[in-house]
Amino acid sequence: MMEIKRIHHFRTVVEAGGLSKAAALLHLTPGALSKSIRQLEDETGQTLFHRVSRKLLLTDSGTHFYHASEALMLEYNRVLKALAHGTPKPAAALRIASFEVFTTHVLAAVVAALRVTVPLRVLELPVRRIGQAVANREADLGITYAPYPQRGLEFTPIGVAKFSIFARRGAFENTAFPDLPFALPTTAIDGSTAGLLGIDGWPYEQISRLVRFELTSLESALALARRGLCAVFIPRFVAAIYNRGLPRAAHLVARSSPPRMRRVEHPIYTVTRSEQSNDDHLNEFIERLVTIIARSPKLD
């Protein structure tokens, strides 16, 4: 069974950028911290780091474990806070309906920014079902850039999804666009008012592309791109969040679009019921979501 302490040690090494810096932050000797990481690798059955020269670099398994363990550590910290402040009546869960672009990396960033962590119930749904879930009171809030208008729902613009072509740093530097292989999440969202054909928003009416991998999830496409096997077409804020905690050499960096391709931008909307009165927790969630989407961090 994995110990929370060792997961915390592992994440600190990643975020500090090295074993020595992490050991100083954790008030451990480098040897003790190295032993803790080895024990975690034994517990997971995975090699989480490999050593290049004097540096520790994340393996693919280590990168996946870093992202997957974020929600666990957030929940662990929430439990510790609850114990420290007694046992008040638990807050009602916020029920969020969206699709993978928002429910994977963006959601974790929003939760980490909340002043008070509240229980969340996340519904990852086909895009057409998001509004229905809010209308049917299965969810309190929907998030989408492919709205399907429906009576009784309000669609409030909160930002813009600005799409770019991304590939791993150093990959395909001398590859012309017609030969650039893409990974394509195959979820279709045609029929929305955004005029999109697929979840990645590629403007097929402007230009075609070479699709080498057709996948059921965006996360799988990102994993292939991180290994330098393909490019992806994603919102810039998703790439910025995804790059956090990764070595610079593994970052996804934006490539220039082909000359015939115009900028691709789609408004992002929250979906609520017309008669719905938002509570403080939901309002703060929306505020943090707006802030994260609006950030334009340096991507290279």
Residue pairs with C-beta under 8 A, 6 or more apart in sequence:
1 43
2 40
2 43
2 44
3 40
3 43
4 72
4 73
4 76
5 36
6 36
6 37
6 39
6 40
6 43
7 40
7 69
7 72
7 73
8 73
9 22
9 26
9 28
9 33
9 36
9 37
9 40
10 36
10 37
10 40
10 48
10 62
10 65
10 66
10 69
11 66
11 69
11 70
11 73
12 22
12 25
12 26
13 19
13 22
13 33
13 37
13 49
13 56
14 58
14 62
14 66
14 245
15 22
15 245
16 22
16 25
18 55
18 56
19 30
19 33
19 34
19 37
19 56
20 30
22 33
23 29
23 30
23 32
23 33
26 33
28 36
37 48
37 49
40 48
41 47
41 48
44 61
44 65
46 59
46 61
46 62
46 65
47 59
47 61
47 62
48 58
48 59
48 61
48 62
48 65
49 56
49 57
49 58
49 59
49 62
50 56
50 57
50 59
51 57
57 247
57 249
57 250
58 66
58 246
58 247
58 250
60 223
60 226
60 227
63 226
63 246
63 250
64 223
66 245
67 105
67 108
67 245
70 108
70 112
71 108
71 111
74 108
74 111
74 112
74 117
77 117
78 117
81 117
82 88
90 119
91 118
91 119
91 281
92 119
93 118
93 119
93 120
93 121
94 118
94 119
94 120
94 121
94 140
94 141
94 281
94 282
94 285
95 120
95 121
95 122
95 123
95 138
95 139
95 140
95 141
96 103
96 107
96 120
96 121
96 122
96 123
96 139
96 140
96 141
96 142
96 143
96 285
97 122
97 123
97 125
97 129
97 130
97 133
97 134
97 138
97 139
97 141
97 142
97 143
97 271
98 107
98 122
98 123
98 124
98 125
98 130
98 142
98 143
98 144
99 124
99 125
99 126
99 127
99 130
99 144
99 187
99 199
100 124
100 185
100 187
100 199
100 217
100 218
100 219
101 145
101 161
101 199
101 218
101 234
101 235
101 238
102 143
102 144
103 122
103 124
104 218
104 219
105 238
105 241
105 242
106 237
106 238
106 241
106 289
106 292
106 293
107 120
107 122
108 241
109 241
109 292
110 285
110 288
110 289
110 292
111 117
111 120
113 288
113 291
113 292
114 284
114 285
114 288
115 284
116 281
116 284
118 281
123 133
123 138
123 139
125 133
126 187
127 144
127 146
127 148
127 187
127 189
127 192
127 199
128 148
128 189
128 191
128 192
130 139
130 142
130 143
130 144
130 148
130 271
131 142
131 144
131 147
131 148
131 149
131 150
131 153
131 271
132 150
133 139
133 142
134 140
134 141
134 142
134 153
134 271
134 272
134 273
135 150
135 152
135 153
135 273
137 273
140 272
140 276
140 282
141 270
141 271
141 272
141 282
141 285
141 286
142 269
142 270
142 271
142 272
143 268
143 269
143 270
143 271
143 289
144 268
144 269
144 271
145 161
145 194
145 196
145 201
145 266
145 267
145 268
145 269
146 189
146 192
146 193
146 194
146 196
146 266
147 155
147 192
147 193
147 194
147 269
147 271
148 191
148 192
148 193
149 155
149 193
152 273
152 274
152 275
153 271
153 272
153 273
153 274
154 271
154 272
154 273
154 274
155 269
155 270
155 271
156 269
156 270
156 272
157 267
157 268
157 269
158 268
158 269
158 270
158 286
158 289
158 290
158 293
159 267
159 268
159 290
159 293
159 294
160 265
160 266
160 267
160 268
160 293
161 201
161 235
161 237
161 265
161 266
161 267
161 268
161 293
162 235
162 236
162 237
162 263
162 264
162 265
163 200
163 201
163 233
163 234
163 235
163 236
163 264
163 265
163 266
164 233
164 234
164 236
164 239
164 254
164 255
164 257
165 180
165 231
165 232
165 233
165 254
165 255
165 256
165 257
166 225
166 231
166 232
166 233
166 234
166 239
166 252
166 253
166 254
166 255
167 180
167 225
167 228
167 230
167 231
167 232
167 252
167 253
167 255
168 225
168 226
168 227
168 228
168 250
168 251
168 252
168 253
169 248
169 249
169 250
169 251
169 252
169 253
169 300
170 228
170 249
171 228
171 231
172 180
172 228
172 231
172 255
177 209
177 258
178 210
179 210
180 209
180 210
180 231
180 255
181 210
181 211
181 212
181 213
181 229
181 230
181 231
182 209
182 210
182 211
182 212
182 213
182 230
182 231
182 232
182 233
183 211
183 212
183 213
183 214
183 215
183 220
183 221
183 224
183 225
183 229
183 230
183 231
183 232
184 198
184 200
184 202
184 211
184 213
184 214
184 215
184 221
185 198
185 199
185 200
185 215
185 216
185 217
185 218
185 220
185 221
186 198
186 214
186 215
186 216
187 198
187 199
187 216
188 197
188 198
188 199
189 196
189 197
189 198
189 199
190 196
190 197
194 266
194 267
196 266
197 204
199 218
200 218
200 221
200 232
200 233
200 234
201 233
201 264
201 266
202 209
202 233
202 264
203 261
203 262
203 264
206 260
206 261
206 262
207 258
207 260
207 261
212 230
213 221
213 224
213 229
213 230
215 221
215 224
218 234
221 230
221 232
222 232
222 234
222 242
222 252
224 230
225 231
225 232
225 252
226 246
226 250
226 252
231 255
232 252
233 264
236 254
236 296
236 299
237 292
237 293
237 295
239 252
239 254
239 299
240 295
240 297
240 299
241 292
242 252
243 251
243 252
243 299
251 299
251 300
252 299
253 299
253 300
254 299
254 300
257 263
268 293
270 286
270 289
272 278
278 286
